[in-house]
């Protein structure tokens, strides 16, 4: 770890919003080196408990920060630099902002583990699309964050590194698959982070960790994680502590945006018609009852929306009961084609191994039938949603689950890694679908959605566990969703 220490007070930097930090870096009040050193020290202090990072790239981060400071110095000396020391447009949008990438994203020179012990762990030769976009915007990568194996699950536990834990209650999971990134942002190890979402992987950990998590619509952000994604489920988006911070990251993620997300996020949205529903396409296959804290979050969110001037009414949404089989077929197709030598398949988790075997046994026609069904499901669902401007539901059906709850594994500090994962794959999957029953259909439909932390189990913000709502919008409503989140005070 670097020895350089920041001059700011010991609590100041990680309590600053990403927008405030951006402004301080661009004005010269903070240097990239002192900012990077501060957050690396936070990681050293907190990560042993949280397991948010798999890999910390301290040396490279400090070198990148020094390069950012050199760039800033050259800019200040140029004729384009303003005389009053204010920030200027000649610097990258996210100049000097520390962040991290989940360990499904290639970062040049850093190992991408995909959360799997069955793969050879070799440094990536080049940056993936997401890392390339954000590095060009000026971020400093501090490392790679914890993920489930191949990003398949709603919890971030695997066989290569300690599980990612919830900063609000370390015995609880931070969710998945962007669980390490969410834990890092919520704990102040980084100010903001990109995540990826193929079935809830931004929104689930955001809800579990008390963050704003935005899943953009399909095709807006050209930086999804999965090359083998036949249903087009995976997109990248922000994990942040506020709508403004999420908007800042969206301005970097979206090429040539028609509007500036950050400039527009605080504008009051028009009064909206919002439909509220507890219906889920998973309820036929995996019946569930929303927990009392999920219902309390829904009620809190409804009251906040109504107080803000929106009309909230019950929506009678109905889903085709063939959805679970079709989604699972599409969701697990990629793991069937992953390059894993037969002698290493025993190193896979039970869930991955089971779904890999089933995917390999399916015919091509079965996948084609499932994809055709999901296209019909999309048309039908979007038609139903069109009666309202936004759809409202709980973000999760249960409070964040204990670490090891989905798999039956023991992840106590003294026993990790567990020798055996006690739960079978089907029970694991059932629990995930009952925990997050309102997530995956948004990916299938390619729609934007945001989670907002409107309720805490302890009664006051920051007390107990966070619980949130999810708002789903029509195509192109990312800014509107962030505006509503900002209107609600987040």
C-alpha positions as CSV (number, residue, x, y, z in Angstrom):
1,X,0.0,0.0,0.0
2,X,1.2,3.6,-0.7
3,X,2.6,5.6,2.2
4,X,1.3,9.0,0.9
5,X,-1.4,10.3,3.2
6,X,-4.2,12.7,2.3
7,X,-4.3,16.1,3.9
8,X,-8.1,16.0,4.3
9,X,-9.6,15.1,7.7
10,X,-9.8,11.3,8.2
11,X,-13.6,11.1,7.6
12,X,-14.0,13.7,4.9
13,X,-13.3,12.0,1.6
14,X,-15.4,8.8,2.0
15,X,-18.3,10.9,3.3
16,X,-18.2,13.1,0.2
17,X,-20.6,12.4,-2.6
18,X,-19.0,11.4,-6.0
19,X,-20.2,14.8,-7.4
20,X,-18.5,16.6,-4.5
21,X,-15.3,14.6,-5.0
22,X,-15.4,15.2,-8.7
23,X,-15.6,19.0,-8.1
24,X,-12.8,18.9,-5.6
25,X,-10.5,17.0,-8.0
26,X,-11.3,19.2,-11.0
27,X,-10.8,22.4,-9.0
28,X,-7.4,21.2,-7.6
29,X,-8.5,21.2,-4.0
30,X,-7.7,17.5,-4.0
31,X,-5.1,15.6,-6.0
32,X,-5.7,12.3,-7.6
33,X,-2.8,10.8,-5.6
34,X,-4.0,11.8,-2.2
35,X,-7.6,10.7,-3.1
36,X,-6.4,7.4,-4.4
37,X,-4.2,6.8,-1.3
38,X,-7.1,7.7,1.0
39,X,-9.4,5.1,-0.6
40,X,-6.7,2.4,-0.8
41,X,-6.2,2.9,3.0
42,X,-10.0,2.5,3.5
43,X,-9.8,-0.8,1.6
44,X,-6.9,-2.0,3.7
45,X,-8.9,-1.2,6.8
46,X,-12.3,-2.5,5.9
47,X,-12.0,-5.1,3.2
48,X,-10.9,-8.0,5.5
49,X,-14.3,-7.8,7.2
50,X,-16.4,-7.1,4.1
51,X,-14.8,-9.2,1.3
52,X,-15.8,-6.6,-1.2
53,X,-12.5,-6.8,-3.2
54,X,-11.0,-9.9,-4.7
55,X,-7.9,-8.0,-6.1
56,X,-6.5,-4.6,-5.0
57,X,-4.3,-3.0,-7.6
58,X,-2.6,-0.4,-5.4
59,X,0.6,0.1,-7.3
60,X,-1.1,0.5,-10.7
61,X,-3.7,2.8,-9.1
62,X,-1.1,5.1,-7.7
63,X,0.7,5.2,-11.0
64,X,-2.5,6.1,-12.8
65,X,-3.2,8.7,-10.2
66,X,0.2,10.3,-10.7
67,X,-0.5,10.4,-14.4
68,X,-3.8,12.1,-13.7
69,X,-2.1,14.7,-11.6
70,X,0.5,15.3,-14.3
71,X,-2.3,15.7,-16.9
72,X,-4.0,18.2,-14.5
73,X,-0.7,20.2,-14.1
74,X,-0.3,20.4,-17.9
75,X,-3.9,21.5,-18.2
76,X,-3.4,24.2,-15.5
77,X,-0.4,25.5,-17.4
78,X,-2.2,25.7,-20.7
79,X,-3.8,28.8,-22.1
80,X,-7.2,27.1,-21.8
81,X,-7.0,26.9,-18.0
82,X,-9.2,29.4,-16.2
83,X,-7.5,32.1,-14.1
84,X,-9.7,31.6,-11.1
85,X,-8.8,28.0,-10.5
86,X,-12.2,26.7,-11.4
87,X,-12.7,23.4,-13.1
88,X,-12.7,23.4,-16.9
89,X,-13.9,21.2,-19.8
90,X,-10.4,20.2,-20.8
91,X,-10.2,17.5,-18.2
92,X,-12.0,14.1,-18.4
93,X,-15.4,14.0,-16.9
94,X,-14.4,11.7,-14.0
95,X,-10.9,13.0,-13.6
96,X,-9.2,11.2,-10.7
97,X,-12.4,9.5,-9.4
98,X,-11.5,6.1,-7.7
99,X,-13.7,3.2,-8.6
100,X,-13.5,-0.6,-9.1
101,X,-14.7,-3.2,-11.6
102,X,-16.6,-6.3,-10.7
103,X,-14.5,-9.4,-11.5
104,X,-16.4,-10.3,-14.6
105,X,-14.9,-7.2,-16.4
106,X,-11.6,-7.3,-18.1
107,X,-9.1,-4.7,-17.0
108,X,-5.8,-4.8,-18.8
109,X,-3.0,-6.4,-16.8
110,X,-5.3,-7.7,-14.1
111,X,-6.6,-11.2,-13.6
112,X,-10.3,-11.7,-14.3
113,X,-11.4,-14.7,-12.2
114,X,-15.1,-14.7,-13.1
115,X,-15.5,-15.9,-9.5
116,X,-14.5,-19.4,-10.6
117,X,-11.9,-21.8,-9.3
118,X,-12.3,-23.9,-12.5
119,X,-10.7,-21.3,-14.7
120,X,-7.0,-20.5,-15.3
121,X,-6.5,-17.0,-13.8
122,X,-4.5,-15.0,-16.3
123,X,-4.1,-11.2,-16.6
124,X,-6.4,-9.8,-19.2
125,X,-4.5,-8.5,-22.3
126,X,-6.8,-5.5,-22.9
127,X,-9.6,-3.5,-21.2
128,X,-13.1,-4.7,-21.7
129,X,-15.7,-2.3,-23.1
130,X,-16.8,-1.1,-19.7
131,X,-13.3,-0.5,-18.3
132,X,-12.3,1.2,-21.5
133,X,-15.2,3.7,-21.4
134,X,-14.7,4.7,-17.8
135,X,-10.9,4.8,-18.0
136,X,-11.3,7.2,-20.9
137,X,-13.5,9.3,-18.7
138,X,-10.7,9.6,-16.1
139,X,-11.5,7.1,-13.4
140,X,-8.7,5.4,-11.3
141,X,-9.4,1.7,-10.9
142,X,-8.5,0.4,-7.4
143,X,-9.1,-3.3,-8.2
144,X,-11.6,-6.0,-8.9
145,X,-14.7,-6.7,-6.7
146,X,-16.3,-10.0,-5.5
147,X,-18.8,-11.8,-7.7
148,X,-20.6,-15.1,-7.8
149,X,-19.3,-17.7,-10.2
150,X,-19.8,-16.4,-13.7
151,X,-22.2,-13.8,-12.3
152,X,-25.0,-16.4,-12.1
153,X,-26.5,-15.7,-8.6
154,X,-28.2,-13.1,-6.4
155,X,-25.4,-13.5,-3.8
156,X,-21.7,-12.9,-4.2
157,X,-20.1,-16.0,-2.8
158,X,-17.7,-18.3,-4.6
159,X,-14.8,-20.8,-4.0
160,X,-11.9,-18.4,-4.6
161,X,-12.2,-15.6,-2.1
162,X,-14.2,-14.7,1.0
163,X,-17.9,-13.8,0.5
164,X,-18.9,-10.3,0.0
165,X,-20.7,-9.1,3.2
166,X,-23.3,-6.4,3.8
167,X,-21.7,-3.2,5.4
168,X,-24.9,-2.7,7.4
169,X,-24.8,-6.2,8.9
170,X,-21.7,-8.3,8.0
171,X,-23.5,-11.5,8.8
172,X,-25.7,-10.7,5.8
173,X,-25.1,-11.0,2.1
174,X,-24.5,-7.9,0.0
175,X,-26.5,-9.5,-2.9
176,X,-25.3,-10.3,-6.3
177,X,-23.9,-10.4,-8.8
178,X,-22.5,-6.9,-8.3
179,X,-22.3,-7.6,-4.6
180,X,-18.7,-6.7,-4.1
181,X,-19.1,-3.4,-5.9
182,X,-22.3,-2.5,-3.9
183,X,-20.6,-3.3,-0.6
184,X,-17.6,-1.2,-1.6
185,X,-19.8,1.8,-2.4
186,X,-22.0,1.4,0.7
187,X,-19.0,1.1,3.0
188,X,-17.2,4.1,1.5
189,X,-14.3,2.1,0.0
190,X,-15.1,3.8,-3.4
191,X,-17.5,6.7,-4.1
192,X,-19.3,5.1,-7.0
193,X,-19.1,2.0,-9.1
194,X,-20.3,0.4,-12.4
195,X,-22.2,-2.8,-12.1
196,X,-23.7,-5.2,-14.7
197,X,-27.3,-6.6,-14.6
198,X,-28.6,-9.6,-16.5
199,X,-31.3,-10.6,-14.1
200,X,-31.1,-8.1,-11.3
201,X,-27.4,-7.9,-10.7
202,X,-27.3,-4.2,-10.1
203,X,-30.7,-3.7,-8.5
204,X,-30.5,-6.7,-6.0
205,X,-27.2,-5.6,-4.4
206,X,-28.2,-2.0,-4.5
207,X,-31.4,-2.8,-2.6
208,X,-29.5,-5.1,-0.1
209,X,-26.9,-2.4,0.6
210,X,-29.1,0.7,0.7
211,X,-28.0,2.2,-2.6
212,X,-29.5,3.7,-5.7
213,X,-29.1,1.2,-8.5
214,X,-30.0,2.0,-12.1
215,X,-30.4,-0.7,-14.7
216,X,-30.4,1.1,-18.1
217,X,-32.5,-0.1,-21.0
218,X,-31.1,-2.5,-23.6
219,X,-28.6,-0.9,-25.9
220,X,-28.1,2.4,-24.1
221,X,-24.7,1.6,-22.5
222,X,-22.5,-0.4,-24.9
223,X,-20.6,-2.2,-22.2
224,X,-22.4,-5.3,-21.0
225,X,-20.4,-8.2,-19.6
226,X,-21.5,-11.4,-21.4
227,X,-20.5,-12.2,-25.0
228,X,-22.7,-15.2,-24.9
229,X,-26.1,-13.6,-24.1
230,X,-28.6,-14.9,-26.6
231,X,-31.6,-13.0,-25.0
232,X,-29.7,-9.7,-24.7
233,X,-30.2,-9.6,-20.9
234,X,-27.0,-8.0,-19.7
235,X,-26.4,-4.2,-19.4
236,X,-24.1,-2.0,-17.4
237,X,-25.2,0.8,-15.1
238,X,-24.3,2.7,-11.9
239,X,-24.3,1.8,-8.2
240,X,-24.3,5.0,-6.1
241,X,-25.3,6.5,-2.9
242,X,-27.6,9.1,-4.6
243,X,-29.4,9.7,-7.8
244,X,-27.0,12.6,-8.6
245,X,-23.9,10.3,-8.2
246,X,-25.7,7.7,-10.5
247,X,-26.4,10.5,-13.0
248,X,-22.7,11.5,-13.0
249,X,-21.7,8.0,-13.8
250,X,-24.4,7.7,-16.5
251,X,-22.9,10.8,-18.2
252,X,-19.7,8.9,-18.6
253,X,-21.3,5.6,-19.6
254,X,-23.6,6.8,-22.3
255,X,-21.9,7.9,-25.5
256,X,-23.0,11.3,-26.8
257,X,-26.0,11.6,-24.5
258,X,-28.9,13.8,-25.8
259,X,-29.0,15.5,-22.4
260,X,-26.7,15.8,-19.4
261,X,-28.0,13.4,-16.7
262,X,-26.3,15.3,-13.9
263,X,-27.6,18.7,-15.0
264,X,-31.2,17.4,-15.4
265,X,-31.5,14.9,-12.5
266,X,-32.7,17.5,-9.9
267,X,-35.5,18.8,-12.1
268,X,-39.0,17.9,-10.8
269,X,-40.7,15.3,-13.0
270,X,-44.2,15.9,-14.1
271,X,-47.0,14.2,-12.1
272,X,-46.9,10.5,-13.1
273,X,-49.4,7.6,-13.2
274,X,-47.7,4.8,-11.3
275,X,-49.1,1.3,-11.2
276,X,-48.3,-0.9,-8.2
277,X,-48.2,-4.6,-8.4
278,X,-46.9,-7.6,-6.4
279,X,-47.4,-10.0,-9.4
280,X,-44.3,-12.0,-10.4
281,X,-43.6,-14.3,-13.3
282,X,-41.9,-16.7,-10.8
283,X,-44.9,-17.2,-8.5
284,X,-46.3,-20.2,-10.4
285,X,-43.1,-22.2,-10.2
286,X,-41.8,-20.9,-6.9
287,X,-44.7,-19.6,-4.8
288,X,-43.7,-16.9,-2.3
289,X,-45.1,-14.4,0.2
290,X,-43.5,-11.0,0.4
291,X,-42.0,-10.4,3.9
292,X,-43.4,-7.7,6.2
293,X,-40.4,-5.5,5.7
294,X,-40.8,-5.7,1.9
295,X,-44.4,-4.7,2.2
296,X,-43.4,-1.9,4.6
297,X,-40.9,-0.6,2.0
298,X,-43.6,-0.7,-0.7
299,X,-46.0,1.2,1.5
300,X,-43.3,3.8,2.4
301,X,-42.4,4.2,-1.3
302,X,-46.1,4.5,-2.2
303,X,-46.7,7.2,0.4
304,X,-43.6,9.1,-0.7
305,X,-44.6,9.0,-4.3
306,X,-48.1,10.2,-3.5
307,X,-46.8,13.0,-1.3
308,X,-44.6,14.1,-4.3
309,X,-47.8,14.5,-6.4
310,X,-47.9,11.2,-8.3
311,X,-51.1,9.1,-8.7
312,X,-50.4,5.5,-7.5
313,X,-53.0,2.9,-8.2
314,X,-53.3,-0.9,-8.2
315,X,-52.2,-2.6,-11.5
316,X,-53.6,-6.0,-12.5
317,X,-50.5,-7.4,-14.2
318,X,-50.6,-11.0,-15.4
319,X,-47.6,-13.1,-16.5
320,X,-47.4,-16.3,-18.6
321,X,-46.5,-19.2,-16.3
322,X,-44.1,-20.6,-18.9
323,X,-41.7,-17.8,-18.1
324,X,-39.5,-19.6,-15.5
325,X,-38.4,-22.4,-17.8
326,X,-37.8,-20.0,-20.7
327,X,-35.8,-17.5,-18.7
328,X,-33.7,-20.2,-17.0
329,X,-32.9,-21.7,-20.4
330,X,-31.7,-18.4,-21.8
331,X,-30.0,-17.3,-18.6
332,X,-27.9,-20.4,-18.3
333,X,-27.0,-20.9,-22.0
334,X,-23.6,-19.2,-21.7
335,X,-22.4,-21.4,-18.9
336,X,-22.9,-24.4,-21.1
337,X,-20.4,-23.1,-23.6
338,X,-17.8,-21.8,-21.2
339,X,-14.4,-23.2,-21.9
340,X,-13.7,-25.4,-18.9
341,X,-11.6,-28.5,-19.1
342,X,-13.4,-31.7,-17.9
343,X,-10.9,-32.4,-15.2
344,X,-11.6,-29.0,-13.6
345,X,-15.4,-29.1,-13.7
346,X,-15.4,-30.6,-10.2
347,X,-14.1,-27.2,-9.0
348,X,-17.4,-25.5,-10.0
349,X,-20.0,-24.7,-7.4
350,X,-23.0,-27.1,-7.4
351,X,-25.3,-24.6,-9.0
352,X,-22.9,-23.8,-11.9
353,X,-22.1,-27.4,-12.4
354,X,-25.8,-28.4,-12.5
355,X,-26.8,-25.7,-14.9
356,X,-23.8,-26.3,-17.1
357,X,-24.7,-29.9,-17.5
358,X,-28.4,-29.1,-18.3
359,X,-27.4,-26.4,-20.8
360,X,-25.1,-28.9,-22.6
361,X,-27.9,-31.4,-22.7
362,X,-30.5,-29.0,-24.3
363,X,-31.1,-29.0,-28.0
364,X,-30.6,-25.9,-30.0
365,X,-34.3,-25.9,-30.8
366,X,-35.1,-25.8,-27.1
367,X,-33.1,-22.6,-26.8
368,X,-34.7,-21.1,-29.9
369,X,-38.2,-21.9,-28.5
370,X,-37.4,-20.2,-25.2
371,X,-36.0,-17.1,-27.0
372,X,-39.2,-16.9,-29.1
373,X,-41.4,-17.2,-26.0
374,X,-39.4,-14.4,-24.3
375,X,-40.0,-12.2,-27.3
376,X,-43.7,-12.8,-27.0
377,X,-43.5,-12.3,-23.2
378,X,-41.8,-8.9,-23.8
379,X,-44.5,-7.7,-26.1
380,X,-47.3,-8.7,-23.8
381,X,-45.6,-7.3,-20.6
382,X,-44.8,-3.9,-22.2
383,X,-48.4,-3.7,-23.5
384,X,-49.7,-4.2,-19.9
385,X,-47.2,-1.7,-18.4
386,X,-48.1,1.0,-21.0
387,X,-51.3,1.8,-19.0
388,X,-49.0,3.6,-16.5
389,X,-46.0,5.9,-16.7
390,X,-44.0,3.8,-14.2
391,X,-44.5,0.4,-12.4
392,X,-43.9,0.1,-8.7
393,X,-43.1,-3.0,-6.6
394,X,-40.7,-4.0,-3.8
395,X,-37.1,-4.3,-4.8
396,X,-36.7,-7.6,-2.8
397,X,-39.3,-9.9,-1.2
398,X,-37.1,-10.5,1.9
399,X,-34.5,-8.7,3.9
400,X,-30.9,-9.3,2.9
401,X,-30.2,-13.0,3.6
402,X,-27.5,-14.4,5.9
403,X,-24.2,-15.2,4.2
404,X,-24.4,-18.9,3.1
405,X,-28.2,-19.0,3.3
406,X,-28.7,-19.8,-0.4
407,X,-26.2,-22.6,-0.5
408,X,-26.3,-24.0,3.0
409,X,-22.5,-23.3,3.2
410,X,-20.7,-22.2,6.3
411,X,-18.9,-18.9,5.7
412,X,-17.7,-18.2,9.2
413,X,-14.4,-16.4,9.3
414,X,-12.6,-19.4,10.7
415,X,-14.0,-21.9,8.3
416,X,-13.9,-20.2,4.9
417,X,-13.7,-21.6,2.4
418,X,-16.3,-24.2,3.2
419,X,-15.4,-27.7,2.2
420,X,-18.9,-28.5,0.9
421,X,-21.9,-26.4,-0.1
422,X,-24.7,-28.3,1.6
423,X,-27.7,-27.0,-0.4
424,X,-28.5,-28.5,-3.8
425,X,-28.6,-26.4,-7.0
426,X,-32.4,-26.5,-7.4
427,X,-33.0,-25.4,-3.8
428,X,-30.4,-22.6,-4.2
429,X,-32.1,-21.4,-7.4
430,X,-35.6,-21.5,-5.8
431,X,-34.4,-19.4,-2.9
432,X,-32.9,-16.8,-5.2
433,X,-36.1,-16.6,-7.3
434,X,-38.2,-16.1,-4.1
435,X,-35.8,-13.6,-2.7
436,X,-35.8,-11.4,-5.9
437,X,-38.9,-12.3,-7.8
438,X,-39.4,-8.9,-9.6
439,X,-36.0,-8.5,-11.3
440,X,-35.4,-10.7,-14.3
441,X,-38.5,-9.9,-16.3
442,X,-37.1,-6.3,-16.6
443,X,-34.0,-7.6,-18.3
444,X,-36.1,-9.8,-20.6
445,X,-38.2,-6.8,-21.6
446,X,-35.1,-4.6,-22.0
447,X,-36.6,-1.8,-19.9
448,X,-34.9,0.7,-17.5
449,X,-35.5,0.2,-13.8
450,X,-34.2,1.8,-10.6
451,X,-34.1,0.7,-6.9
452,X,-34.4,3.3,-4.2
453,X,-33.8,2.6,-0.4
454,X,-36.9,4.0,1.1
455,X,-37.2,1.9,4.3
456,X,-34.9,0.6,7.2
457,X,-35.8,-2.3,9.5
458,X,-34.6,-0.3,12.5
459,X,-37.1,2.5,11.8
460,X,-34.6,5.3,11.0
461,X,-32.3,5.7,8.0
462,X,-29.1,3.8,8.6
463,X,-30.6,1.7,11.4
464,X,-31.0,-2.0,10.8
465,X,-31.2,-3.3,7.2
466,X,-32.2,-1.3,4.1
467,X,-35.2,-2.2,2.1
468,X,-36.2,-0.6,-1.2
469,X,-38.7,-0.2,-4.0
470,X,-38.2,-0.8,-7.7
471,X,-39.6,1.5,-10.3
472,X,-39.7,0.3,-13.9
473,X,-40.1,2.7,-16.8
474,X,-40.6,2.6,-20.6
475,X,-37.8,2.6,-23.1
476,X,-35.7,5.8,-22.7
477,X,-36.9,6.7,-19.2
478,X,-33.5,6.4,-17.4
479,X,-33.4,10.1,-16.6
480,X,-37.0,10.1,-15.5
481,X,-36.3,7.3,-13.1
482,X,-33.3,9.1,-11.6
483,X,-35.4,12.3,-11.3
484,X,-38.0,10.4,-9.3
485,X,-35.3,8.9,-7.1
486,X,-33.9,12.4,-6.5
487,X,-37.4,13.8,-5.9
488,X,-37.8,11.2,-3.1
489,X,-34.7,12.5,-1.4
490,X,-32.1,10.1,-2.7
